[in-house]
Amino acid sequence: MTTSTRTLTGTWSAPGRVNLIGEHTDYNDGFVFPFAIEYRTSVDLSVRTDGRIRVRSSYDHEPVEVALTELADLFPARRDEIVEWARYPLGVAWALLSATGVDAASVPGVDLSFTSDVPVGAGLSSSAAIEGATASALNDAWELGLDRVTLARVGRRAENEAVGAPTGIMDQMASILGRADAGTFLDCRSLEAEVVELGFAPAGLEVLVIDTKVSHAHSTGGYGERRVSCEKGAAIMGVAALRDLSVADLPRAAELMDEVTFRRVRHVVTEDQRVLDAVATLRSAGPRAIGPLLDASHVSMRDDFEISVPELDLAVDTARAAGAVGARMTGGGFGGAAIALVDHDLVGAVTDAVTAAFAEAGFMAPHIFPVHPSEGARRDA
């Protein structure tokens, strides 16, 4: 452990997010509609005088420490030498220096100490919360002057290259740009973002998260395979990304592709349309009218993209049977959480029904809780 002099600089935080609709569309240059939630990751930053960066988490009290000048050698080539959780903040530091061209020897070292109440593994993007908090803190501490969209890009690069998870930019944008009582309607190609009022509370509605406790990891397994399938489908159709296809193109796609690739493509193309429809429906008819779109999104993820699991399907089906306006799995899939749009007066009934259904099926008891659209990344103190 070093004995460098440190001066407390402050505390920054960034939220997790719930994706209302638009799953696996972000890395296909499509449309998404997430909102930031009240559960946040906080980082206490203090400045060091020795040019080193040390990260510590309440989840793992063993700190990880390297010289700032070592980051360029570590990432991405030697990322496996770093324990996975630490790749997120260290990767953000690397990506910030890389993006700005700032000499690592010219900025002060830092201690970063993380705490979080964002549920890990629930599909609420605890990773983007770490990235958003880290990027915001270092942007201020190093006086880089980067805007919020650039910080989101930095977070995505860290997750893609330093961690090795092939995710899109939705999570980082939602975490950094979030607004209270609103969703972020995002064009993932242009990165144009529009704040759209959700109107849940005036309509007497709550968003329930049903955390199945089935863990998932984006850096391994099926997530990457789905991305490869999407790239294959775009190549077959001669477009830059699946964003460039419409529902009207699907009959031709079916003729050119194998069945599995076609179903992956069909999910993304129809999901993009569902996002556009959800935003238009909110504006014209209010939040109760988006229920069928949420339901259709889940069916598409279950059957075409094949990223659901039995626990998620049971959560969605039971919530709907108990009176939810609409329900779907949310996040990258293969575990994590579902969301249900529920009348305030039915929250208890839906919670009890899902809990009982999980017990009857022999599944681990779910964690069920409401979330509310909240503010994005910020300096807290």
VMD Tcl script that draws the C-alpha trace (Angstrom):
set ca {
  {0.00 0.00 0.00}
  {1.32 3.42 -0.94}
  {1.83 6.25 1.53}
  {1.03 9.10 -0.90}
  {-0.66 12.24 0.36}
  {-4.34 12.38 -0.67}
  {-6.87 15.18 -0.68}
  {-10.58 14.33 -0.66}
  {-12.14 15.57 -3.87}
  {-15.74 14.41 -3.64}
  {-18.46 11.88 -4.39}
  {-20.13 11.16 -7.72}
  {-22.88 8.72 -8.59}
  {-24.73 7.24 -11.53}
  {-27.90 5.13 -11.68}
  {-28.82 1.76 -13.01}
  {-31.50 1.67 -15.63}
  {-34.60 -0.17 -16.70}
  {-35.17 -0.57 -20.40}
  {-38.86 0.04 -20.96}
  {-38.65 -1.36 -24.49}
  {-36.01 -1.91 -27.17}
  {-33.83 -4.94 -26.45}
  {-30.73 -5.86 -28.49}
  {-31.50 -3.00 -30.85}
  {-28.75 -0.69 -29.60}
  {-25.77 -2.47 -31.15}
  {-27.80 -2.75 -34.36}
  {-27.90 1.08 -34.63}
  {-31.59 1.04 -33.72}
  {-33.90 2.66 -31.19}
  {-34.21 2.16 -27.44}
  {-36.34 3.67 -24.70}
  {-34.82 3.20 -21.23}
  {-35.09 5.21 -18.05}
  {-32.66 5.73 -15.19}
  {-33.76 4.41 -11.79}
  {-33.24 5.53 -8.20}
  {-30.73 2.75 -7.43}
  {-27.22 4.14 -7.82}
  {-23.50 3.41 -7.69}
  {-21.45 6.00 -5.82}
  {-17.72 6.60 -5.95}
  {-15.65 8.54 -3.45}
  {-12.65 10.01 -5.23}
  {-9.50 11.31 -3.60}
  {-6.45 12.60 -5.40}
  {-3.04 10.98 -5.05}
  {0.38 12.46 -5.76}
  {2.08 9.30 -7.05}
  {0.47 8.81 -10.48}
  {-1.33 5.61 -9.52}
  {-4.99 4.58 -9.60}
  {-6.45 2.35 -6.91}
  {-9.99 1.00 -6.99}
  {-11.88 -0.60 -4.14}
  {-15.46 -1.89 -3.95}
  {-17.77 -2.71 -1.07}
  {-18.32 -6.03 -2.86}
  {-14.62 -6.88 -2.79}
  {-12.52 -5.09 -0.20}
  {-9.25 -6.18 -1.82}
  {-8.08 -3.09 -3.74}
  {-6.59 -3.19 -7.22}
  {-3.84 -0.68 -7.93}
  {-1.80 0.16 -11.03}
  {0.15 3.10 -12.39}
  {-1.84 5.31 -14.74}
  {0.98 4.92 -17.25}
  {0.39 1.13 -17.21}
  {-3.22 1.37 -18.41}
  {-2.34 1.57 -22.10}
  {-0.39 -1.68 -21.83}
  {-3.09 -3.43 -19.81}
  {-6.04 -2.65 -22.07}
  {-7.21 -4.37 -24.05}
  {-4.32 -6.81 -24.59}
  {-3.75 -7.83 -20.95}
  {-7.20 -7.24 -19.49}
  {-7.39 -10.81 -18.19}
  {-4.69 -9.94 -15.66}
  {-7.21 -7.69 -13.88}
  {-10.07 -9.09 -11.80}
  {-13.28 -8.51 -13.76}
  {-15.03 -5.98 -11.52}
  {-11.95 -3.74 -11.53}
  {-11.79 -3.70 -15.33}
  {-14.84 -1.42 -15.37}
  {-13.36 1.60 -13.52}
  {-9.81 1.00 -14.71}
  {-11.13 0.57 -18.24}
  {-12.96 3.89 -18.00}
  {-9.74 5.61 -16.89}
  {-7.92 4.05 -19.84}
  {-10.67 4.98 -22.30}
  {-10.79 8.58 -21.04}
  {-7.06 9.04 -21.49}
  {-7.19 7.36 -24.88}
  {-10.15 9.43 -26.09}
  {-8.60 12.74 -25.08}
  {-4.98 12.02 -25.93}
  {-3.99 13.23 -22.48}
  {-0.63 11.97 -21.26}
  {-1.23 9.62 -18.33}
  {1.78 11.11 -16.58}
  {0.20 14.59 -16.64}
  {-2.91 13.85 -14.55}
  {-3.00 13.10 -10.82}
  {-3.44 9.62 -9.48}
  {-6.70 8.77 -7.76}
  {-8.25 6.52 -5.19}
  {-11.75 5.35 -6.16}
  {-13.96 3.67 -3.57}
  {-17.29 2.27 -4.78}
  {-20.55 1.47 -3.05}
  {-23.77 0.53 -4.80}
  {-27.37 -0.46 -4.24}
  {-27.96 -1.40 -7.89}
  {-28.83 -5.12 -7.86}
  {-26.01 -7.03 -9.56}
  {-26.98 -9.57 -12.22}
  {-30.58 -8.37 -12.43}
  {-30.31 -6.76 -15.85}
  {-30.45 -3.24 -14.38}
  {-27.01 -2.33 -15.71}
  {-24.93 -2.13 -12.59}
  {-21.97 -2.02 -14.99}
  {-23.11 1.21 -16.67}
  {-23.66 2.73 -13.23}
  {-20.01 2.03 -12.36}
  {-18.88 3.43 -15.70}
  {-21.03 6.55 -15.43}
  {-19.91 7.32 -11.89}
  {-16.25 6.74 -12.76}
  {-16.34 8.75 -15.98}
  {-18.10 11.67 -14.29}
  {-15.67 11.70 -11.37}
  {-12.52 11.49 -13.49}
  {-13.84 14.03 -16.00}
  {-14.09 16.53 -13.15}
  {-10.96 15.50 -11.25}
  {-8.80 15.60 -14.38}
  {-10.58 18.72 -15.72}
  {-11.19 17.09 -19.12}
  {-14.35 19.06 -19.94}
  {-16.05 16.22 -21.83}
  {-19.79 16.33 -22.53}
  {-22.22 13.67 -21.40}
  {-22.51 11.87 -24.73}
  {-18.73 11.56 -24.91}
  {-18.70 10.13 -21.38}
  {-21.26 7.55 -22.49}
  {-19.06 6.63 -25.46}
  {-16.11 6.23 -23.09}
  {-18.17 3.90 -20.90}
  {-19.16 1.77 -23.88}
  {-15.56 1.50 -25.05}
  {-14.47 0.45 -21.58}
  {-17.13 -2.25 -21.46}
  {-16.41 -3.48 -25.00}
  {-12.62 -3.47 -24.95}
  {-11.43 -3.36 -21.34}
  {-14.05 -5.76 -19.98}
  {-14.72 -7.71 -23.18}
  {-18.54 -7.41 -23.18}
  {-19.92 -6.67 -26.69}
  {-22.72 -4.37 -25.53}
  {-24.20 -1.32 -27.24}
  {-24.41 2.20 -25.86}
  {-27.95 2.18 -24.46}
  {-27.01 1.49 -20.85}
  {-24.36 4.18 -20.65}
  {-26.60 6.79 -22.29}
  {-29.52 5.98 -19.99}
  {-27.34 6.13 -16.89}
  {-25.69 9.42 -17.81}
  {-28.62 11.25 -19.46}
  {-31.49 10.14 -17.20}
  {-34.18 12.61 -16.10}
  {-36.72 12.34 -13.32}
  {-40.18 11.18 -14.42}
  {-39.06 10.63 -18.01}
  {-37.55 8.11 -20.38}
  {-34.66 8.60 -22.80}
  {-35.74 7.90 -26.39}
  {-32.41 7.22 -28.08}
  {-31.35 6.80 -31.68}
  {-28.31 4.58 -31.25}
  {-26.87 5.52 -34.66}
  {-26.92 9.31 -34.36}
  {-26.93 9.30 -30.52}
  {-29.70 11.87 -30.64}
  {-31.62 11.60 -27.40}
  {-35.05 12.95 -26.57}
  {-36.58 13.19 -23.12}
  {-40.11 11.79 -23.17}
  {-42.47 12.17 -20.22}
  {-43.73 8.78 -19.09}
  {-46.73 9.80 -17.02}
  {-46.80 6.66 -14.90}
  {-47.61 8.32 -11.58}
  {-50.49 10.50 -12.88}
  {-51.96 7.36 -14.46}
  {-51.75 5.45 -11.17}
  {-49.15 3.05 -12.53}
  {-45.98 1.54 -11.08}
  {-43.13 -0.27 -12.79}
  {-42.30 -3.43 -10.87}
  {-38.93 -5.10 -11.32}
  {-39.04 -8.85 -10.83}
  {-35.46 -9.94 -10.22}
  {-35.41 -13.69 -10.88}
  {-32.01 -14.07 -9.16}
  {-30.81 -15.97 -12.24}
  {-27.38 -14.47 -12.88}
  {-26.13 -13.61 -16.32}
  {-22.92 -12.23 -17.81}
  {-22.68 -10.26 -21.06}
  {-18.99 -10.94 -21.54}
  {-19.60 -14.62 -22.17}
  {-22.06 -16.93 -23.87}
  {-25.17 -16.19 -25.83}
  {-25.05 -12.40 -25.87}
  {-22.06 -12.38 -28.19}
  {-23.58 -15.10 -30.35}
  {-26.72 -13.03 -30.86}
  {-24.64 -10.07 -31.93}
  {-22.80 -12.19 -34.50}
  {-26.14 -13.41 -35.88}
  {-27.33 -9.83 -36.27}
  {-24.16 -8.84 -38.13}
  {-24.58 -11.87 -40.39}
  {-28.17 -10.92 -41.14}
  {-27.20 -7.35 -42.01}
  {-24.47 -8.60 -44.34}
  {-26.89 -10.94 -46.12}
  {-29.29 -8.05 -46.68}
  {-26.52 -5.72 -47.81}
  {-27.09 -3.07 -45.15}
  {-24.79 -1.46 -42.62}
  {-26.95 -2.54 -39.68}
  {-30.36 -4.07 -39.04}
  {-31.60 -0.55 -38.28}
  {-31.71 -0.09 -42.05}
  {-34.41 -2.75 -42.49}
  {-38.14 -2.35 -41.99}
  {-40.90 -4.84 -41.31}
  {-41.62 -4.76 -45.05}
  {-38.14 -6.26 -45.70}
  {-38.79 -9.38 -43.61}
  {-40.36 -11.56 -46.36}
  {-37.22 -11.11 -48.48}
  {-35.01 -11.78 -45.45}
  {-36.87 -15.05 -44.85}
  {-36.01 -16.17 -48.37}
  {-32.30 -15.42 -48.03}
  {-31.47 -16.57 -44.50}
  {-31.39 -19.76 -42.51}
  {-34.21 -20.02 -40.00}
  {-32.21 -19.08 -36.91}
  {-30.60 -16.01 -38.46}
  {-33.97 -14.88 -39.80}
  {-35.61 -15.12 -36.38}
  {-32.81 -13.10 -34.82}
  {-33.26 -10.46 -37.52}
  {-37.03 -10.47 -37.17}
  {-36.78 -9.73 -33.48}
  {-34.53 -6.70 -33.98}
  {-36.55 -5.27 -36.87}
  {-39.89 -5.64 -35.10}
  {-38.44 -4.45 -31.79}
  {-37.24 -1.24 -33.43}
  {-40.78 -0.69 -34.67}
  {-42.18 -1.40 -31.20}
  {-39.95 1.31 -29.72}
  {-41.23 3.86 -32.22}
  {-44.78 2.73 -31.60}
  {-44.34 2.94 -27.81}
  {-43.14 6.54 -27.94}
  {-45.96 7.52 -30.30}
  {-48.53 5.68 -28.17}
  {-47.38 7.34 -24.95}
  {-47.85 10.73 -26.54}
  {-51.21 9.99 -28.11}
  {-52.92 7.61 -25.71}
  {-50.91 7.55 -22.46}
  {-48.96 4.86 -20.63}
  {-51.78 2.33 -20.21}
  {-51.90 1.87 -23.98}
  {-48.32 0.53 -24.25}
  {-49.14 -2.76 -22.48}
  {-49.61 -4.83 -25.67}
  {-46.26 -3.59 -26.99}
  {-44.51 -4.74 -23.81}
  {-46.19 -8.14 -24.12}
  {-45.23 -8.49 -27.79}
  {-41.64 -7.56 -26.99}
  {-41.38 -10.42 -24.52}
  {-42.83 -12.94 -26.96}
  {-40.30 -11.84 -29.56}
  {-37.38 -12.17 -27.15}
  {-38.63 -15.54 -25.98}
  {-39.35 -17.09 -29.36}
  {-37.28 -15.27 -31.98}
  {-34.21 -14.10 -30.07}
  {-34.34 -16.96 -27.56}
  {-32.84 -15.05 -24.65}
  {-35.47 -15.71 -22.02}
  {-35.36 -18.40 -19.33}
  {-38.19 -20.26 -17.56}
  {-38.05 -17.95 -14.55}
  {-38.50 -14.87 -16.73}
  {-41.37 -16.44 -18.66}
  {-43.11 -17.41 -15.43}
  {-42.66 -13.89 -14.01}
  {-44.16 -12.29 -17.12}
  {-47.04 -14.73 -17.51}
  {-47.99 -14.57 -13.84}
  {-47.81 -10.78 -13.67}
  {-50.10 -10.50 -16.69}
  {-52.56 -13.03 -15.24}
  {-52.60 -11.06 -11.97}
  {-53.62 -7.86 -13.73}
  {-50.47 -6.17 -15.04}
  {-51.07 -3.79 -17.94}
  {-48.08 -5.32 -19.70}
  {-44.88 -7.20 -18.87}
  {-41.61 -8.24 -20.47}
  {-38.13 -9.38 -19.62}
  {-35.65 -6.52 -19.62}
  {-31.92 -6.40 -20.16}
  {-29.64 -8.65 -22.17}
  {-31.39 -11.87 -21.25}
  {-30.29 -15.34 -20.10}
  {-31.38 -14.36 -16.60}
  {-31.87 -11.08 -14.81}
  {-35.19 -9.36 -14.42}
  {-38.61 -8.80 -15.89}
  {-40.65 -5.62 -15.59}
  {-44.39 -5.29 -15.18}
  {-46.48 -2.15 -15.60}
  {-49.01 -2.43 -12.81}
  {-51.84 -0.39 -11.31}
  {-50.74 1.01 -7.96}
  {-53.58 -0.83 -6.21}
  {-52.49 -4.18 -7.71}
  {-48.82 -4.05 -6.72}
  {-49.37 -6.30 -3.71}
  {-51.51 -8.80 -5.63}
  {-48.98 -9.09 -8.49}
  {-46.10 -9.42 -6.03}
  {-47.86 -12.16 -4.10}
  {-48.87 -14.03 -7.26}
  {-45.37 -14.06 -8.72}
  {-43.82 -15.06 -5.40}
  {-46.26 -17.95 -5.04}
  {-45.72 -19.10 -8.62}
  {-41.95 -19.20 -8.13}
  {-42.34 -21.21 -4.93}
  {-44.66 -23.69 -6.64}
  {-42.19 -24.10 -9.51}
  {-39.31 -24.70 -7.12}
  {-37.47 -21.56 -8.23}
  {-35.45 -19.30 -5.97}
  {-37.63 -16.60 -4.41}
  {-37.61 -13.49 -6.62}
  {-36.84 -9.99 -5.41}
  {-39.74 -7.74 -6.47}
  {-39.62 -3.97 -6.06}
  {-40.86 -0.78 -7.76}
  {-38.57 1.59 -9.64}
  {-39.11 5.20 -10.60}
  {-37.61 7.27 -13.43}
  {-34.77 9.24 -11.89}
  {-31.85 11.59 -12.52}
  {-28.71 10.48 -14.34}
  {-25.03 10.78 -13.42}
  {-24.15 13.66 -11.11}
  {-21.71 15.02 -8.54}
  {-23.22 14.49 -5.11}
  {-20.71 16.19 -2.86}
}
mol new
graphics top color blue
foreach p $ca { graphics top sphere $p radius 0.5 }
foreach p [lrange $ca 0 end-1] q [lrange $ca 1 end] { graphics top cylinder $p $q radius 0.2 }
display resetview
